[in-house]
Amino acid sequence: MKNRSRMPGRFRHAFLSIFVIAGLAGCGGSSNDNSAGNNAGNNGGSQTPSTQAVASGITKIVLDAASSEAVTFGGKAFGAVGAYQKIRGTATGQLDPNDPRNKVIADIALAPKNANGMVEYSMDFYLLKPVDASKGNRKLFFEVNNRGTKQFGSFNQSAGGNNPSTAADAGAGFLMNQGYTLAWAGWDGEVANDTTADSLKITLPVAKNPDGSAITGPSYEYIVIDNATTKSFTTYYKTATTDTTRATLTKRHYTTDTPTVVPPTDWSWTGPNTIALAGGAAFQQSWIYELNFTAVDPYVAGIGFAAQRDFVSFLRSARADSLGTPNPVAGSVDRVLSWSLSQPARFMNDFIWLGFNQDGNGRKVFDGVFNWIGGGNGLGLNYRFAQAGRTERNRQNHLNAEGVFPFSYTTTTDPLSGKTDGRNVRCTATGTCPVVINVISGNEYWVKGGSLLTTDPATGADVREPANVRNYYIAGSQHGNASPTTAAPTTCTQFGSGVDPNPALRALFVALDQWVDGTQPPPSAVPSTAAGTAVFASTGPFSSIGIGTVPQAALGFPTIPKALYSGLVTVRNQFNFGSRFDAGILDIYPPQPTGRYYPNAVSKVDADGNDVAGIRLPEVVAPVATNTGWNLRSAAFGGKADGTDGCEAAGSSFVFAPTAAVRQAAGDPRPSLEERYGDRAGLVAARTAAANALKAQRLLLQADVDAYISKAAQPVTIVGSPTYGAYTW
């Protein structure tokens, strides 16, 4: 697990600014776009670029000529589109704290203001666009970055990276071949001091009390370090005092252990936001440490939402800035589609819920939104002392403000709080809802309560999705790309899932693009209570820390030799964060369990243990293994023998035996590869049929069908299987 914790707050990020392109935002007015949010064909269209000066929005962009390139990727041409250009720089914006669209930002009233009463911020941005704009497709692909980094590489069939520059970086260029302009901008204050090369940063103001004094409040750190050498840990925020008797550090070996207090004399603050154990000792590998302390100087994290809103609005709608310098993509963008993976997908869930898809002139910001592995969760960004880098799974970070109501785009009533809400409510009222495709992995269902995206929080019954939303479950997938089976598992007890989601993601992104232009996408495909493909989790003695079980018999999971099934699953709790939670202030942090839970479900499985619901890719229809969305930690990395310590984002791949004789000797109930396919030609035929069937449903593109067929012809290579050791078939 990566526990990303860095000190945000005040900072300045230096840029080699060669010349200025100042920006004027297409926001700041109060007129509403009355187009229907659920009408994909009425999505704002080509918005006439504006030159009218406004009070709120992007006010200036500064180009970094030294790191921009008039022709990038070594001059590589992408089909009829041709070569691409790279533009890097910074954008400065300001927000009217009294505008109702901004007042939703927690603590914005306590942010410092300039002479005009505005709250200022600045951020990095990065653009890739066709050198010849007339050859582009007039659509903007906007990726919400993940902790300052770009994550689009595998999806784009490229090397990706934070500064893609060479032909090798561009790879096949799925997006560039279609003529998209690509854009990124900073939003996450946590990455202020991130040393990752070319990370996208944002400068955010620090909130102060009305009298100018520092704001303090409770803060909580969940610390797991998967090595035996680390001796210090950096907290999100500065401590109000370095007196360790006024903070509490605990530790436990396993998730279900009772935490023990580390004596105040056995650790210290070695800086305003750094702790270390006494005597230069290292943190115990994979143990769970938790730190409670009083923090100081919260930055106004929710401005990150407004920053993305205003930058995208500027790109699509402004001709030039207040200094008259041109918007570098002015007049070339008719549609805007967002794409996000993991943390940014949760960002976009909250972005839409909080009303940020309406810009300052009442216009739609994004026409289409593509969320991959966000599930039904938010981000916990719009809170005082926000910790947006945290993410809950069944061994980590249950006690944060990520999994809170509302979970769905459908309007539902929370049975525990009595609130009625949904992520579509605000944009429906303003006619600014985008069309939304949510794609969820098996991991989100097992470790993040993902079923709540599409089920009623009271009954667990399927909800009726809004007309502008589709939801797709990728059977057997983990949180990210597929894992190889050519090296023995380490942190986890089993190989990670072998299901590659990217072919389906590409097809569904094309479906989103077509939906924006009026063509309906494929029907949703998720585990369903009505269809009998969902199995509900049980609460138990450890529900107060966020874990429950799915009984093996209810799921139908087979007993696999040398493979533990514990049924470990996240149980979504209702937590008490204090009376000011709705105002974005966590007075009780970590929160108190209330002993009340929401119903969570996972997909039923077939006789092999593979999911029966959702999009079943060729790896599941014609499998060489059982692929799941869950995995368990190995003993060397803090895993308990009873399986109550999950392996976070990883799924599992329990490989099949190569032959009947090997299977029978092991006592495996699952047919071997030999019994299933005869030889590799049989596997090729099965994968070919599966891929073509998905193509017919618009769930695979022809290029990916061809890739599946080619890959199926390659040997199946296994190294270090806990059940079968090594073999090649």
PyMOL commands that set and color helices and strands:
alter all, ss='L'
color gray80, all
select helices_A, chain A and resi 73-75+100-103+108-110+133-135+167-170+176-178+189-193+244-246+264-266+278-280+303-317+343-353+425-430+442-447+450-453+502-516+543-545+552-555+581-583+618-621+635-637+660-666+673-677+680-696+702-712
alter helices_A, ss='H'
color red, helices_A
select strands_A, chain A and resi 19-21+57-63+84-95+119-130+139-143+181-185+202-203+216-224+232-234+238-239+248-252+260-262+267-271+274-277+288-296+335-341+368-372+412-413+420-421+435-441+469-474+534-536+547-549+568-570+573-576+592-597+601-603+625-628+652-655+717-721+725-728
alter strands_A, ss='S'
color yellow, strands_A
deselect
rebuild
show_as cartoon
